């Protein structure tokens, strides 16, 4: 009985991980969010303490991928 509980847990975890790996991850793609990038210069003009904006990681948005 003591050996069967860890075995059941291991099998359940393996099944759960197998189910997650079969998900289709290509349904979405990421593109630059031009709207948010255009808002940044307007924010620097309205706030006195905000300086120059340099995008290290530009904002991105998730969009649906086109069907092939």
ChimeraX attribute file (.defattr): number of C-alpha atoms within 10 A of each C-alpha:
attribute: neighborCount
match mode: 1-to-1
recipient: residues
	/A:1	5
	/A:2	6
	/A:3	7
	/A:4	9
	/A:5	10
	/A:6	11
	/A:7	11
	/A:8	11
	/A:9	11
	/A:10	12
	/A:11	12
	/A:12	12
	/A:13	12
	/A:14	11
	/A:15	11
	/A:16	11
	/A:17	11
	/A:18	11
	/A:19	10
	/A:20	9
	/A:21	9
	/A:22	8
	/A:23	9
	/A:24	8
	/A:25	8
	/A:26	10
	/A:27	12
	/A:28	13
	/A:29	13
	/A:30	12
	/A:31	12
	/A:32	13
	/A:33	13
	/A:34	12
	/A:35	10
	/A:36	13
	/A:37	15
	/A:38	10
	/A:39	10
	/A:40	14
	/A:41	14
	/A:42	10
	/A:43	13
	/A:44	14
	/A:45	12
	/A:46	9
	/A:47	9
	/A:48	8
	/A:49	7
	/A:50	11
	/A:51	11
	/A:52	9
	/A:53	11
	/A:54	8
	/A:55	9
	/A:56	6
	/A:57	7
	/A:58	12
	/A:59	14
	/A:60	15
	/A:61	12
	/A:62	12
	/A:63	11
	/A:64	10
	/A:65	11
	/A:66	9
	/A:67	6
	/A:68	3
